[in-house]
């Protein structure tokens, strides 16, 4: 059962599959609990080692389901054509050549790329499993050490914390992108006075 639900989760991840994973891990925990009780009656010793791991996994899946449960209506309202178009856009971003694109940056481990747009940045992981859009304020707030030559960004994603490290060249692109908005805002404030 675990193998089947795991394959289904990889093929088409959704909240329903996550709930199924949670149910299967709870059933695995109950199975191990039943076997432990039978062993206790037969042998007279109770060893909880076989119960700890399934309990932790069931708690982790239930926690992920709880964190993402509020997104069910939002996910259901997205049109399939929009999902298909977004997937094509993500694939195109992953295939772009960094040397030819001044608005595309990549992490040092090459697992994530970002398209720097007017007021926001679109981050996509190479495996296409996570993507999100962050405003300039979100990106500048995620920078760990703004004065460093190579920037590190830490984002709080709904599922986990995402950490990205950029090399010097991509950090310069990111700093230039962040300063473009700050310079324009400073100019507009100066002219309005």
C-alpha positions as protocol buffer text, in pm:
chain_id: "A"
residue {
  index: 1
  type: UNK
  ca { x: 0 y: 0 z: 0 }
}
residue {
  index: 2
  type: UNK
  ca { x: 279 y: 242 z: 88 }
}
residue {
  index: 3
  type: UNK
  ca { x: 455 y: 176 z: -242 }
}
residue {
  index: 4
  type: UNK
  ca { x: 134 y: 227 z: -441 }
}
residue {
  index: 5
  type: UNK
  ca { x: 41 y: 553 z: -270 }
}
residue {
  index: 6
  type: UNK
  ca { x: 402 y: 673 z: -300 }
}
residue {
  index: 7
  type: UNK
  ca { x: 402 y: 610 z: -675 }
}
residue {
  index: 8
  type: UNK
  ca { x: 65 y: 785 z: -706 }
}
residue {
  index: 9
  type: UNK
  ca { x: 200 y: 1083 z: -508 }
}
residue {
  index: 10
  type: UNK
  ca { x: 498 y: 1114 z: -743 }
}
residue {
  index: 11
  type: UNK
  ca { x: 284 y: 1076 z: -1058 }
}
residue {
  index: 12
  type: UNK
  ca { x: 18 y: 1329 z: -961 }
}
residue {
  index: 13
  type: UNK
  ca { x: 70 y: 1512 z: -631 }
}
residue {
  index: 14
  type: UNK
  ca { x: -248 y: 1651 z: -481 }
}
residue {
  index: 15
  type: UNK
  ca { x: -418 y: 1701 z: -147 }
}
residue {
  index: 16
  type: UNK
  ca { x: -619 y: 1382 z: -198 }
}
residue {
  index: 17
  type: UNK
  ca { x: -302 y: 1179 z: -242 }
}
residue {
  index: 18
  type: UNK
  ca { x: -155 y: 1343 z: 68 }
}
residue {
  index: 19
  type: UNK
  ca { x: -465 y: 1243 z: 264 }
}
residue {
  index: 20
  type: UNK
  ca { x: -435 y: 889 z: 127 }
}
residue {
  index: 21
  type: UNK
  ca { x: -69 y: 880 z: 236 }
}
residue {
  index: 22
  type: UNK
  ca { x: -176 y: 992 z: 584 }
}
residue {
  index: 23
  type: UNK
  ca { x: -444 y: 720 z: 606 }
}
residue {
  index: 24
  type: UNK
  ca { x: -203 y: 451 z: 485 }
}
residue {
  index: 25
  type: UNK
  ca { x: 62 y: 551 z: 741 }
}
residue {
  index: 26
  type: UNK
  ca { x: -199 y: 551 z: 1018 }
}
residue {
  index: 27
  type: UNK
  ca { x: -304 y: 201 z: 906 }
}
residue {
  index: 28
  type: UNK
  ca { x: 62 y: 94 z: 909 }
}
residue {
  index: 29
  type: UNK
  ca { x: 95 y: 231 z: 1261 }
}
residue {
  index: 30
  type: UNK
  ca { x: -219 y: 43 z: 1372 }
}
residue {
  index: 31
  type: UNK
  ca { x: -88 y: -276 z: 1209 }
}
residue {
  index: 32
  type: UNK
  ca { x: 242 y: -244 z: 1397 }
}
residue {
  index: 33
  type: UNK
  ca { x: 53 y: -169 z: 1719 }
}
residue {
  index: 34
  type: UNK
  ca { x: -160 y: -483 z: 1672 }
}
residue {
  index: 35
  type: UNK
  ca { x: 148 y: -698 z: 1607 }
}
residue {
  index: 36
  type: UNK
  ca { x: 318 y: -550 z: 1915 }
}
residue {
  index: 37
  type: UNK
  ca { x: 11 y: -635 z: 2128 }
}
residue {
  index: 38
  type: UNK
  ca { x: 5 y: -991 z: 1991 }
}
residue {
  index: 39
  type: UNK
  ca { x: 377 y: -1026 z: 2068 }
}
residue {
  index: 40
  type: UNK
  ca { x: 317 y: -894 z: 2419 }
}
residue {
  index: 41
  type: UNK
  ca { x: 48 y: -1157 z: 2479 }
}
residue {
  index: 42
  type: UNK
  ca { x: 263 y: -1434 z: 2331 }
}
residue {
  index: 43
  type: UNK
  ca { x: 607 y: -1344 z: 2471 }
}
residue {
  index: 44
  type: UNK
  ca { x: 534 y: -1103 z: 2753 }
}
residue {
  index: 45
  type: UNK
  ca { x: 755 y: -813 z: 2641 }
}
residue {
  index: 46
  type: UNK
  ca { x: 646 y: -494 z: 2469 }
}
residue {
  index: 47
  type: UNK
  ca { x: 896 y: -328 z: 2234 }
}
residue {
  index: 48
  type: UNK
  ca { x: 779 y: 9 z: 2099 }
}
residue {
  index: 49
  type: UNK
  ca { x: 1065 y: 53 z: 1846 }
}
residue {
  index: 50
  type: UNK
  ca { x: 844 y: -60 z: 1557 }
}
residue {
  index: 51
  type: UNK
  ca { x: 580 y: 199 z: 1647 }
}
residue {
  index: 52
  type: UNK
  ca { x: 790 y: 514 z: 1659 }
}
residue {
  index: 53
  type: UNK
  ca { x: 876 y: 551 z: 1288 }
}
residue {
  index: 54
  type: UNK
  ca { x: 522 y: 495 z: 1149 }
}
residue {
  index: 55
  type: UNK
  ca { x: 383 y: 732 z: 1413 }
}
residue {
  index: 56
  type: UNK
  ca { x: 630 y: 1006 z: 1315 }
}
residue {
  index: 57
  type: UNK
  ca { x: 559 y: 961 z: 943 }
}
residue {
  index: 58
  type: UNK
  ca { x: 181 y: 968 z: 1001 }
}
residue {
  index: 59
  type: UNK
  ca { x: 220 y: 1287 z: 1207 }
}
residue {
  index: 60
  type: UNK
  ca { x: 433 y: 1447 z: 933 }
}
residue {
  index: 61
  type: UNK
  ca { x: 181 y: 1365 z: 657 }
}
residue {
  index: 62
  type: UNK
  ca { x: -109 y: 1485 z: 873 }
}
residue {
  index: 63
  type: UNK
  ca { x: 78 y: 1810 z: 944 }
}
residue {
  index: 64
  type: UNK
  ca { x: 142 y: 1869 z: 571 }
}
residue {
  index: 65
  type: UNK
  ca { x: -224 y: 1798 z: 495 }
}
residue {
  index: 66
  type: UNK
  ca { x: -331 y: 2041 z: 767 }
}
residue {
  index: 67
  type: UNK
  ca { x: -94 y: 2312 z: 635 }
}
residue {
  index: 68
  type: UNK
  ca { x: -215 y: 2276 z: 276 }
}
residue {
  index: 69
  type: UNK
  ca { x: -583 y: 2203 z: 343 }
}
residue {
  index: 70
  type: UNK
  ca { x: -688 y: 2567 z: 303 }
}
residue {
  index: 71
  type: UNK
  ca { x: -562 y: 2562 z: -57 }
}
residue {
  index: 72
  type: UNK
  ca { x: -817 y: 2301 z: -172 }
}
residue {
  index: 73
  type: UNK
  ca { x: -1072 y: 2557 z: -301 }
}
residue {
  index: 74
  type: UNK
  ca { x: -804 y: 2769 z: -463 }
}
residue {
  index: 75
  type: UNK
  ca { x: -656 y: 2468 z: -644 }
}
residue {
  index: 76
  type: UNK
  ca { x: -999 y: 2354 z: -760 }
}
residue {
  index: 77
  type: UNK
  ca { x: -1077 y: 2697 z: -907 }
}
residue {
  index: 78
  type: UNK
  ca { x: -772 y: 2700 z: -1138 }
}
residue {
  index: 79
  type: UNK
  ca { x: -857 y: 2620 z: -1498 }
}
residue {
  index: 80
  type: UNK
  ca { x: -673 y: 2327 z: -1662 }
}
residue {
  index: 81
  type: UNK
  ca { x: -564 y: 2547 z: -1955 }
}
residue {
  index: 82
  type: UNK
  ca { x: -395 y: 2786 z: -1716 }
}
residue {
  index: 83
  type: UNK
  ca { x: -212 y: 2499 z: -1548 }
}
residue {
  index: 84
  type: UNK
  ca { x: -93 y: 2372 z: -1886 }
}
residue {
  index: 85
  type: UNK
  ca { x: 26 y: 2721 z: -1990 }
}
residue {
  index: 86
  type: UNK
  ca { x: 208 y: 2768 z: -1660 }
}
residue {
  index: 87
  type: UNK
  ca { x: 379 y: 2432 z: -1698 }
}
residue {
  index: 88
  type: UNK
  ca { x: 500 y: 2530 z: -2046 }
}
residue {
  index: 89
  type: UNK
  ca { x: 627 y: 2862 z: -1910 }
}
residue {
  index: 90
  type: UNK
  ca { x: 818 y: 2681 z: -1635 }
}
residue {
  index: 91
  type: UNK
  ca { x: 978 y: 2443 z: -1885 }
}
residue {
  index: 92
  type: UNK
  ca { x: 1077 y: 2737 z: -2107 }
}
residue {
  index: 93
  type: UNK
  ca { x: 1239 y: 2915 z: -1810 }
}
residue {
  index: 94
  type: UNK
  ca { x: 1439 y: 2605 z: -1723 }
}
residue {
  index: 95
  type: UNK
  ca { x: 1562 y: 2574 z: -2084 }
}
residue {
  index: 96
  type: UNK
  ca { x: 1672 y: 2939 z: -2123 }
}
residue {
  index: 97
  type: UNK
  ca { x: 2044 y: 3011 z: -2163 }
}
residue {
  index: 98
  type: UNK
  ca { x: 2177 y: 3218 z: -1874 }
}
residue {
  index: 99
  type: UNK
  ca { x: 2431 y: 3404 z: -2088 }
}
residue {
  index: 100
  type: UNK
  ca { x: 2161 y: 3527 z: -2326 }
}
residue {
  index: 101
  type: UNK
  ca { x: 1909 y: 3629 z: -2059 }
}
residue {
  index: 102
  type: UNK
  ca { x: 2000 y: 3920 z: -1830 }
}
residue {
  index: 103
  type: UNK
  ca { x: 1681 y: 3873 z: -1627 }
}
residue {
  index: 104
  type: UNK
  ca { x: 1732 y: 3503 z: -1546 }
}
residue {
  index: 105
  type: UNK
  ca { x: 1939 y: 3394 z: -1246 }
}
residue {
  index: 106
  type: UNK
  ca { x: 2033 y: 3049 z: -1122 }
}
residue {
  index: 107
  type: UNK
  ca { x: 2147 y: 2910 z: -788 }
}
residue {
  index: 108
  type: UNK
  ca { x: 2498 y: 2772 z: -748 }
}
residue {
  index: 109
  type: UNK
  ca { x: 2369 y: 2414 z: -720 }
}
residue {
  index: 110
  type: UNK
  ca { x: 2163 y: 2470 z: -1040 }
}
residue {
  index: 111
  type: UNK
  ca { x: 1846 y: 2341 z: -874 }
}
residue {
  index: 112
  type: UNK
  ca { x: 1651 y: 2666 z: -899 }
}
residue {
  index: 113
  type: UNK
  ca { x: 1609 y: 2946 z: -1151 }
}
residue {
  index: 114
  type: UNK
  ca { x: 1436 y: 3279 z: -1121 }
}
residue {
  index: 115
  type: UNK
  ca { x: 1293 y: 3511 z: -1384 }
}
residue {
  index: 116
  type: UNK
  ca { x: 1330 y: 3871 z: -1266 }
}
residue {
  index: 117
  type: UNK
  ca { x: 1025 y: 4066 z: -1380 }
}
residue {
  index: 118
  type: UNK
  ca { x: 913 y: 4426 z: -1321 }
}
residue {
  index: 119
  type: UNK
  ca { x: 792 y: 4409 z: -963 }
}
residue {
  index: 120
  type: UNK
  ca { x: 838 y: 4043 z: -879 }
}
residue {
  index: 121
  type: UNK
  ca { x: 1052 y: 3735 z: -936 }
}
residue {
  index: 122
  type: UNK
  ca { x: 928 y: 3395 z: -1047 }
}
residue {
  index: 123
  type: UNK
  ca { x: 1125 y: 3111 z: -880 }
}
residue {
  index: 124
  type: UNK
  ca { x: 1108 y: 2758 z: -1022 }
}
residue {
  index: 125
  type: UNK
  ca { x: 1297 y: 2447 z: -918 }
}
residue {
  index: 126
  type: UNK
  ca { x: 1453 y: 2246 z: -1198 }
}
residue {
  index: 127
  type: UNK
  ca { x: 1247 y: 1938 z: -1114 }
}
residue {
  index: 128
  type: UNK
  ca { x: 931 y: 2154 z: -1154 }
}
residue {
  index: 129
  type: UNK
  ca { x: 805 y: 2045 z: -810 }
}
residue {
  index: 130
  type: UNK
  ca { x: 799 y: 2392 z: -651 }
}
residue {
  index: 131
  type: UNK
  ca { x: 738 y: 2733 z: -802 }
}
residue {
  index: 132
  type: UNK
  ca { x: 638 y: 3061 z: -649 }
}
residue {
  index: 133
  type: UNK
  ca { x: 631 y: 3434 z: -717 }
}
residue {
  index: 134
  type: UNK
  ca { x: 791 y: 3676 z: -475 }
}
residue {
  index: 135
  type: UNK
  ca { x: 767 y: 4053 z: -481 }
}
residue {
  index: 136
  type: UNK
  ca { x: 1080 y: 4268 z: -460 }
}
residue {
  index: 137
  type: UNK
  ca { x: 1003 y: 4323 z: -91 }
}
residue {
  index: 138
  type: UNK
  ca { x: 977 y: 3947 z: -34 }
}
residue {
  index: 139
  type: UNK
  ca { x: 1306 y: 3884 z: -215 }
}
residue {
  index: 140
  type: UNK
  ca { x: 1494 y: 4162 z: -37 }
}
residue {
  index: 141
  type: UNK
  ca { x: 1351 y: 4041 z: 296 }
}
residue {
  index: 142
  type: UNK
  ca { x: 1472 y: 3687 z: 223 }
}
residue {
  index: 143
  type: UNK
  ca { x: 1835 y: 3793 z: 177 }
}
residue {
  index: 144
  type: UNK
  ca { x: 2042 y: 3668 z: 470 }
}
residue {
  index: 145
  type: UNK
  ca { x: 2343 y: 3903 z: 432 }
}
residue {
  index: 146
  type: UNK
  ca { x: 2272 y: 4190 z: 191 }
}
residue {
  index: 147
  type: UNK
  ca { x: 2636 y: 4306 z: 187 }
}
residue {
  index: 148
  type: UNK
  ca { x: 2779 y: 3965 z: 91 }
}
residue {
  index: 149
  type: UNK
  ca { x: 2933 y: 3912 z: -253 }
}
residue {
  index: 150
  type: UNK
  ca { x: 2728 y: 3597 z: -311 }
}
residue {
  index: 151
  type: UNK
  ca { x: 2374 y: 3621 z: -181 }
}
residue {
  index: 152
  type: UNK
  ca { x: 2178 y: 3361 z: 14 }
}
residue {
  index: 153
  type: UNK
  ca { x: 1800 y: 3375 z: 24 }
}
residue {
  index: 154
  type: UNK
  ca { x: 1573 y: 3200 z: 277 }
}
residue {
  index: 155
  type: UNK
  ca { x: 1202 y: 3182 z: 193 }
}
residue {
  index: 156
  type: UNK
  ca { x: 920 y: 3045 z: 408 }
}
residue {
  index: 157
  type: UNK
  ca { x: 729 y: 2829 z: 159 }
}
residue {
  index: 158
  type: UNK
  ca { x: 396 y: 2678 z: 276 }
}
residue {
  index: 159
  type: UNK
  ca { x: 550 y: 2329 z: 274 }
}
residue {
  index: 160
  type: UNK
  ca { x: 902 y: 2402 z: 396 }
}
residue {
  index: 161
  type: UNK
  ca { x: 1178 y: 2658 z: 414 }
}
residue {
  index: 162
  type: UNK
  ca { x: 1358 y: 2713 z: 85 }
}
residue {
  index: 163
  type: UNK
  ca { x: 1724 y: 2815 z: 89 }
}
residue {
  index: 164
  type: UNK
  ca { x: 1898 y: 2942 z: -223 }
}
residue {
  index: 165
  type: UNK
  ca { x: 2265 y: 3032 z: -271 }
}
residue {
  index: 166
  type: UNK
  ca { x: 2372 y: 3244 z: -570 }
}
residue {
  index: 167
  type: UNK
  ca { x: 2722 y: 3292 z: -710 }
}
residue {
  index: 168
  type: UNK
  ca { x: 2881 y: 3635 z: -755 }
}
residue {
  index: 169
  type: UNK
  ca { x: 2757 y: 3695 z: -1111 }
}
residue {
  index: 170
  type: UNK
  ca { x: 2394 y: 3600 z: -1037 }
}
residue {
  index: 171
  type: UNK
  ca { x: 2409 y: 3795 z: -709 }
}
residue {
  index: 172
  type: UNK
  ca { x: 2509 y: 4105 z: -905 }
}
residue {
  index: 173
  type: UNK
  ca { x: 2211 y: 4055 z: -1138 }
}
residue {
  index: 174
  type: UNK
  ca { x: 1981 y: 4018 z: -838 }
}
residue {
  index: 175
  type: UNK
  ca { x: 2125 y: 4326 z: -662 }
}
residue {
  index: 176
  type: UNK
  ca { x: 2088 y: 4532 z: -980 }
}
residue {
  index: 177
  type: UNK
  ca { x: 1726 y: 4418 z: -1017 }
}
residue {
  index: 178
  type: UNK
  ca { x: 1649 y: 4505 z: -654 }
}
residue {
  index: 179
  type: UNK
  ca { x: 1816 y: 4848 z: -684 }
}
residue {
  index: 180
  type: UNK
  ca { x: 1624 y: 4936 z: -1003 }
}
residue {
  index: 181
  type: UNK
  ca { x: 1296 y: 4960 z: -813 }
}
residue {
  index: 182
  type: UNK
  ca { x: 1455 y: 5142 z: -520 }
}
residue {
  index: 183
  type: UNK
  ca { x: 1613 y: 5401 z: -751 }
}
residue {
  index: 184
  type: UNK
  ca { x: 1287 y: 5465 z: -935 }
}
residue {
  index: 185
  type: UNK
  ca { x: 1098 y: 5497 z: -605 }
}
residue {
  index: 186
  type: UNK
  ca { x: 1358 y: 5742 z: -472 }
}
residue {
  index: 187
  type: UNK
  ca { x: 1336 y: 5950 z: -792 }
}
residue {
  index: 188
  type: UNK
  ca { x: 956 y: 5963 z: -776 }
}
residue {
  index: 189
  type: UNK
  ca { x: 969 y: 6069 z: -409 }
}
residue {
  index: 190
  type: UNK
  ca { x: 1224 y: 6343 z: -492 }
}
residue {
  index: 191
  type: UNK
  ca { x: 1016 y: 6480 z: -781 }
}
residue {
  index: 192
  type: UNK
  ca { x: 694 y: 6478 z: -577 }
}
residue {
  index: 193
  type: UNK
  ca { x: 850 y: 6705 z: -312 }
}
